[in-house]
Amino acid sequence: MRHEDPWSQLYYDPTPPVVEDPNLLWFDSFVRSDAVLEATEFEPQYQFTVDGKKRIKAGSKRTTVGTKATVNGKAIALFKYMDKFLAIDDTCPHMGGALHLGDIEDIDGELCISCPKHHWPFSLSDGHCLVGSKYKAETYPVKIRRHANGTKTLIIGFKSFSSNLFSDDDF
């Protein structure tokens, strides 16, 4: 009878280590992690008709699962889906809709946010539009910062400072 060493399983982690981009600048959103609604607990307010068109479900109640925050001088839409936090530009690059007001949907395995103005879906992983357009919204990595007082806020990673943070009058 073969006995496995119970300690051998203690130190094995099959997931590859996460390599962080050292060039990112992290900004606190001041949004508490527990203030962002879990999107999987709310169904989209629309349904598809037999001919593939979207329509508002009869008697549906609108719940906004996104949270808007201004971070690094930009309007950002924050979402929580299956305990993972996601961030994308809040302004739709096509028609200027507020993406934090849109519905989260899974389209063929791609997690998306649908613009509330025209319902075009934008990928929450890389921001591309799934309807074959050239439009793309910027996405951002999100981490949780634990503060000394016990609160947890979401911090967002940016490649650079936003140009609207400063003006020539600042110098």
PLY file of the C-alpha trace (Angstrom):
ply
format ascii 1.0
element vertex 171
property float x
property float y
property float z
element edge 170
property int vertex1
property int vertex2
end_header
0.00 0.00 0.00
1.44 3.32 -1.11
1.11 6.35 1.17
1.39 9.86 -0.20
3.14 12.48 1.79
0.33 14.83 2.97
2.78 17.74 3.08
3.58 17.47 -0.63
0.19 18.97 -1.53
0.57 21.90 0.83
3.05 23.87 -1.23
1.89 23.08 -4.75
-0.02 25.80 -6.56
-1.03 24.79 -10.10
-1.97 28.33 -11.11
0.76 30.32 -12.84
1.98 33.38 -10.96
0.46 36.71 -11.96
3.05 38.97 -13.53
2.20 42.60 -12.91
3.12 45.30 -15.37
5.75 47.38 -13.52
4.93 50.37 -15.75
1.39 50.83 -14.43
0.42 53.74 -12.20
-2.16 52.77 -9.58
-4.84 55.26 -8.52
-7.35 54.81 -5.72
-10.95 55.04 -6.91
-12.18 55.61 -3.33
-14.96 53.12 -4.15
-15.32 50.50 -1.45
-15.17 46.97 -2.81
-18.34 46.04 -0.92
-20.23 48.95 -2.54
-20.09 47.43 -6.04
-23.03 45.12 -6.72
-22.38 41.53 -7.82
-23.74 41.51 -11.40
-24.58 37.80 -11.39
-27.29 38.49 -8.81
-29.27 40.64 -11.28
-30.71 39.64 -14.64
-30.54 41.97 -17.66
-33.65 44.11 -18.10
-34.14 43.09 -21.74
-34.93 39.92 -23.63
-34.54 38.83 -27.23
-37.58 38.45 -29.50
-38.03 35.55 -31.94
-36.48 37.64 -34.73
-33.40 38.46 -32.60
-34.29 42.01 -31.56
-33.87 43.23 -28.00
-36.81 44.53 -26.02
-37.41 45.50 -22.41
-38.88 42.64 -20.40
-42.44 43.27 -19.25
-42.44 44.28 -15.58
-38.65 44.35 -15.38
-37.09 46.45 -12.66
-33.96 48.35 -13.60
-30.98 47.73 -11.33
-27.74 49.53 -12.09
-24.94 47.06 -11.35
-22.15 49.37 -12.49
-20.54 52.05 -10.37
-19.15 55.26 -11.82
-15.96 56.78 -10.43
-13.56 59.47 -11.57
-10.03 58.09 -11.41
-6.90 59.71 -12.84
-9.16 62.41 -14.32
-11.26 59.88 -16.28
-14.81 58.62 -15.85
-14.54 54.88 -15.18
-17.28 52.24 -14.96
-16.60 49.58 -12.31
-18.26 46.17 -12.25
-18.12 43.03 -10.15
-18.80 39.73 -11.89
-18.31 36.41 -10.10
-16.21 38.16 -7.43
-13.88 39.68 -10.05
-13.66 43.47 -10.41
-13.57 44.99 -13.90
-13.01 48.56 -15.11
-13.74 50.21 -18.47
-14.10 53.80 -19.70
-17.56 54.95 -18.67
-18.20 56.84 -21.90
-19.22 54.71 -24.89
-16.80 55.46 -27.76
-19.67 55.24 -30.28
-22.52 57.37 -28.91
-21.31 58.61 -25.53
-23.65 56.49 -23.39
-22.79 55.95 -19.72
-21.56 52.34 -19.71
-22.00 51.96 -15.94
-25.76 52.06 -16.65
-25.56 49.19 -19.16
-26.31 45.50 -18.71
-23.60 42.89 -18.29
-24.01 39.93 -20.60
-22.07 36.87 -21.66
-21.90 36.63 -25.45
-20.34 33.37 -26.64
-18.09 33.26 -23.58
-17.08 36.93 -23.82
-18.14 39.04 -20.83
-19.50 42.36 -22.14
-21.20 45.55 -21.09
-24.00 46.74 -23.38
-24.28 50.47 -23.94
-27.64 51.69 -22.60
-28.07 54.01 -25.62
-27.72 51.57 -28.51
-27.03 48.18 -26.86
-23.71 47.60 -28.60
-21.68 45.17 -26.47
-18.11 46.03 -25.45
-15.78 43.34 -24.11
-14.82 43.87 -20.49
-11.52 42.07 -21.11
-10.10 44.29 -23.87
-12.81 46.85 -24.75
-13.45 45.81 -28.36
-16.99 46.09 -29.72
-18.54 42.74 -30.59
-20.73 44.00 -33.43
-17.80 44.29 -35.81
-17.25 48.01 -35.47
-13.96 49.84 -35.15
-14.95 51.28 -31.77
-13.03 50.27 -28.66
-13.32 51.34 -25.03
-10.23 51.39 -22.80
-10.15 48.73 -20.07
-8.08 48.83 -16.89
-6.75 46.33 -14.36
-8.30 46.48 -10.89
-6.86 45.52 -7.50
-8.16 45.78 -3.96
-6.32 48.01 -1.49
-6.71 47.16 2.18
-6.46 50.26 4.35
-5.19 50.39 7.93
-8.73 51.02 9.22
-9.96 47.77 7.62
-11.79 49.23 4.64
-11.07 47.95 1.16
-11.14 50.19 -1.90
-10.60 49.49 -5.59
-7.44 50.78 -7.22
-7.15 51.12 -10.99
-4.01 50.69 -13.11
-3.17 53.24 -15.82
-0.32 53.36 -18.32
0.15 57.10 -17.78
-1.23 60.19 -16.10
-4.36 61.52 -17.79
-3.69 64.66 -19.82
-6.65 66.42 -18.21
-5.14 66.13 -14.73
-2.80 69.04 -15.43
-2.91 72.27 -17.38
-0.28 74.84 -18.32
-1.63 77.00 -15.49
-0.41 74.38 -13.00
3.23 75.14 -13.79
0 1
1 2
2 3
3 4
4 5
5 6
6 7
7 8
8 9
9 10
10 11
11 12
12 13
13 14
14 15
15 16
16 17
17 18
18 19
19 20
20 21
21 22
22 23
23 24
24 25
25 26
26 27
27 28
28 29
29 30
30 31
31 32
32 33
33 34
34 35
35 36
36 37
37 38
38 39
39 40
40 41
41 42
42 43
43 44
44 45
45 46
46 47
47 48
48 49
49 50
50 51
51 52
52 53
53 54
54 55
55 56
56 57
57 58
58 59
59 60
60 61
61 62
62 63
63 64
64 65
65 66
66 67
67 68
68 69
69 70
70 71
71 72
72 73
73 74
74 75
75 76
76 77
77 78
78 79
79 80
80 81
81 82
82 83
83 84
84 85
85 86
86 87
87 88
88 89
89 90
90 91
91 92
92 93
93 94
94 95
95 96
96 97
97 98
98 99
99 100
100 101
101 102
102 103
103 104
104 105
105 106
106 107
107 108
108 109
109 110
110 111
111 112
112 113
113 114
114 115
115 116
116 117
117 118
118 119
119 120
120 121
121 122
122 123
123 124
124 125
125 126
126 127
127 128
128 129
129 130
130 131
131 132
132 133
133 134
134 135
135 136
136 137
137 138
138 139
139 140
140 141
141 142
142 143
143 144
144 145
145 146
146 147
147 148
148 149
149 150
150 151
151 152
152 153
153 154
154 155
155 156
156 157
157 158
158 159
159 160
160 161
161 162
162 163
163 164
164 165
165 166
166 167
167 168
168 169
169 170
